[in-house]
């Protein structure tokens, strides 16, 4: 009877230990490697898509994946990362909420020889990042600038036009690159008076929207209209760096009597969200920039595969992305401007969305 009880106790102990192992281990019984994936939030649908695409592609190659979202809470993201490191992940893919706050934790990963890949947002002030996978962020700004230039006929000397500017979050390095590309195109037209900015707010710190927040953008747009347009001046364009900031701007414009098809200004965007695609078709938004997360996820996964096999991944930029410690080798995907003319081709025919999704069915 004592032998039987001892066997039963051993079995129960094994079951209990197995039940507690909810976090992926470094290697399971089949020897597969684990990749930790840290995403900033599920507020923006693109991060849901990015995380899902990366997880799917990694698992298809035989890796275990620990995918976590921090919901824009920096301490939570640090805790998630620490747990992944302690659990012995083989590689980390990080889209930081604020990369400057992750320096110590990334250093911990380096000490444990865990390679770190920055995904779409550059990790700043650290030598512990191995590679960077993103889109040509300056190119996104250039696309927006060229669109405004064309739609307002600036090359033909038309104007002056009242235009206001918004920028992304100051703690996201992408926002700075986008802004530099945008003003590279439009600053000459500000200088010669074809573009007039009644608020006189063009410096990055003045126009930056923390965490790319729709609500923060609404508050600033409301303030700008009340202070600088109460005398009847009308906007010709509002240059915004993301679809969600554009939604906030549009909400305020409607409250102030602007109507699509009548006096509606040009509104730019980025991310090609489903709502933004519908807005482009309705005329509420003039354009958006499509960053195909399927392509970016695929490139990132091939980076992971190369790194874990001790090989050099494919890189196409070794000069642009200085994180204040060194120039991080990067692979940059090409963004695509979406307007009415190519929306179906790029978003529907490519399978990114279905016709039913676009029509809200």
Residue pairs with C-beta under 8 A, 6 or more apart in sequence:
23 66
23 83
23 87
24 34
24 64
24 65
24 66
24 87
24 89
25 34
25 87
25 88
26 33
26 34
26 87
26 88
26 89
26 90
27 33
27 34
28 64
32 62
32 63
32 64
33 63
33 64
33 90
33 91
33 308
34 63
34 64
34 65
34 66
34 87
34 88
34 89
34 90
35 58
35 63
35 64
35 65
35 66
35 89
35 90
35 91
35 92
35 93
35 304
36 66
36 68
36 81
36 84
36 85
36 89
36 91
36 92
36 93
37 51
37 54
37 55
37 58
37 65
37 66
37 67
37 68
37 92
37 93
38 68
38 70
38 77
38 80
38 81
38 84
38 92
38 93
38 94
38 95
38 96
39 47
39 50
39 51
39 67
39 68
39 69
39 70
39 95
40 47
40 69
40 70
40 72
40 77
40 95
40 96
40 97
40 121
41 47
41 69
41 70
41 71
41 72
41 97
42 48
42 69
42 71
43 71
43 72
44 212
44 244
44 271
44 273
45 273
45 274
46 271
46 273
46 291
46 293
47 69
47 95
49 293
50 95
50 119
50 120
50 293
50 296
50 297
51 67
51 69
53 293
53 294
53 296
53 297
53 298
54 65
54 67
54 93
54 119
54 297
54 300
54 301
55 65
55 67
56 297
57 297
57 298
57 301
58 65
58 301
58 304
59 65
61 301
61 305
63 304
66 84
66 87
66 89
68 80
68 84
70 76
70 77
70 80
70 97
72 97
72 211
73 97
74 97
74 98
74 101
77 96
77 97
77 102
78 101
78 102
78 105
81 92
81 94
81 102
81 105
81 106
81 109
82 105
82 108
84 92
85 92
85 105
85 108
85 109
85 112
85 114
88 112
89 114
90 114
90 308
91 114
91 115
91 116
91 117
91 304
91 307
91 308
92 109
92 114
92 115
92 116
92 117
93 117
93 119
93 300
93 304
94 102
94 106
94 116
94 117
94 118
94 119
94 123
95 118
95 119
95 120
95 121
96 102
96 118
96 121
96 123
97 171
97 211
98 171
99 118
99 121
99 122
99 123
99 124
99 125
99 126
99 171
99 173
100 124
100 125
100 171
102 123
102 126
103 124
103 125
103 126
106 116
106 123
106 126
106 128
106 129
107 126
107 128
109 116
109 128
110 116
110 127
110 128
115 130
115 307
115 308
116 123
116 128
116 129
116 130
117 129
117 130
117 131
117 132
117 133
117 300
117 303
117 304
117 307
118 129
118 131
118 132
118 133
118 134
118 328
119 133
119 134
119 296
119 300
120 133
120 134
120 135
120 174
120 296
121 134
121 172
121 173
121 174
122 129
122 132
122 134
122 173
122 174
122 321
122 323
122 328
123 129
123 132
123 323
123 328
124 173
124 323
124 324
125 323
125 324
125 325
126 323
126 325
127 325
127 326
129 323
129 328
130 307
131 303
131 307
131 313
131 315
131 328
131 329
131 330
131 331
132 321
132 328
132 329
132 330
132 331
133 296
133 299
133 300
133 303
133 330
133 331
134 174
134 296
134 330
134 331
134 332
134 333
135 291
135 296
135 332
135 333
135 334
135 335
136 332
136 333
136 334
136 335
137 174
137 177
137 178
137 181
138 177
138 178
138 180
138 181
138 184
138 320
139 181
139 334
139 335
140 177
140 178
140 181
140 241
140 270
140 289
140 291
140 335
141 177
141 178
141 179
141 180
141 181
141 182
141 183
141 184
141 185
141 241
142 181
142 182
142 184
142 185
143 181
143 289
143 335
143 337
144 178
144 181
144 182
144 239
144 241
144 268
144 270
144 287
144 289
145 181
145 182
145 183
145 184
145 185
145 186
146 185
146 337
147 266
147 268
147 286
147 287
147 337
147 339
148 154
148 163
148 185
148 186
148 237
148 239
148 266
148 268
149 155
149 185
149 186
149 189
151 237
151 266
151 286
152 158
152 159
152 161
152 194
152 195
152 236
152 237
152 266
153 159
154 189
154 194
154 195
157 194
158 194
159 189
159 193
159 194
159 195
159 196
160 193
160 194
160 195
160 196
161 194
161 195
161 196
161 236
161 237
162 196
162 197
162 198
162 229
162 233
162 234
162 235
162 236
163 195
163 196
163 197
163 235
163 236
163 237
163 238
163 239
164 197
164 198
164 199
164 201
164 221
164 224
164 235
164 237
164 238
164 239
165 182
165 197
165 201
165 202
165 207
165 238
165 239
166 207
166 209
166 217
166 220
166 238
166 239
166 240
166 241
166 245
166 249
167 175
167 178
167 179
167 204
167 207
167 208
167 209
167 241
168 174
168 175
168 178
168 179
168 208
168 209
168 212
168 241
168 242
168 245
169 175
169 208
169 209
169 210
169 211
169 212
170 204
170 205
170 208
170 210
171 210
172 212
173 321
173 323
175 204
175 208
175 212
175 241
176 204
177 320
178 241
178 270
179 204
179 241
182 239
182 241
183 202
186 195
186 239
189 195
190 196
190 197
190 202
198 228
198 229
198 233
199 224
199 227
199 228
201 207
201 224
207 220
209 216
209 217
209 220
209 241
209 245
210 216
212 241
212 242
212 244
212 245
213 244
213 245
213 248
214 244
214 245
214 247
214 248
215 248
216 248
217 240
217 244
217 245
217 248
217 249
218 248
218 249
218 251
218 252
221 238
221 248
221 249
221 252
221 253
222 252
222 255
225 252
225 253
225 256
229 235
229 256
234 263
234 265
235 253
235 258
235 265
236 265
236 266
237 265
237 266
237 267
237 268
238 246
238 249
238 253
238 265
238 266
238 267
238 268
239 268
240 246
240 249
240 267
240 268
240 269
241 268
241 270
242 269
242 270
242 271
243 269
243 270
243 271
243 272
243 273
243 275
243 276
243 279
243 285
243 288
244 271
244 273
245 269
246 267
246 268
246 269
246 276
246 279
246 285
247 275
247 276
249 267
250 267
250 279
250 284
250 285
253 264
253 265
257 263
258 264
258 265
260 282
260 283
260 284
261 283
264 283
264 284
266 286
267 284
267 285
267 286
268 285
268 286
268 287
268 288
269 276
269 279
269 285
269 287
269 288
269 289
270 288
270 289
270 291
271 288
271 289
271 291
272 288
272 289
272 290
272 291
272 338
272 347
272 352
273 288
274 353
274 357
274 358
276 285
276 288
277 288
277 338
277 343
277 347
277 353
277 358
278 358
278 360
279 285
280 286
280 287
280 288
280 338
280 339
280 340
280 343
281 340
281 343
281 358
286 339
287 337
287 338
287 339
288 337
288 338
289 335
289 336
289 337
289 338
290 335
290 336
290 337
290 338
290 346
290 347
290 352
291 333
291 335
292 333
292 336
292 350
292 352
294 352
295 333
296 333
299 314
299 331
299 333
302 313
302 314
303 313
303 314
303 331
306 312
306 313
306 314
307 313
313 331
314 331
315 329
315 330
315 331
316 330
316 331
316 332
317 329
317 330
317 331
317 332
318 327
318 329
318 330
319 327
320 327
320 330
320 332
321 327
321 328
321 330
322 328
336 342
336 346
338 346
338 347
346 352
347 353
347 358
348 354
348 355
348 358
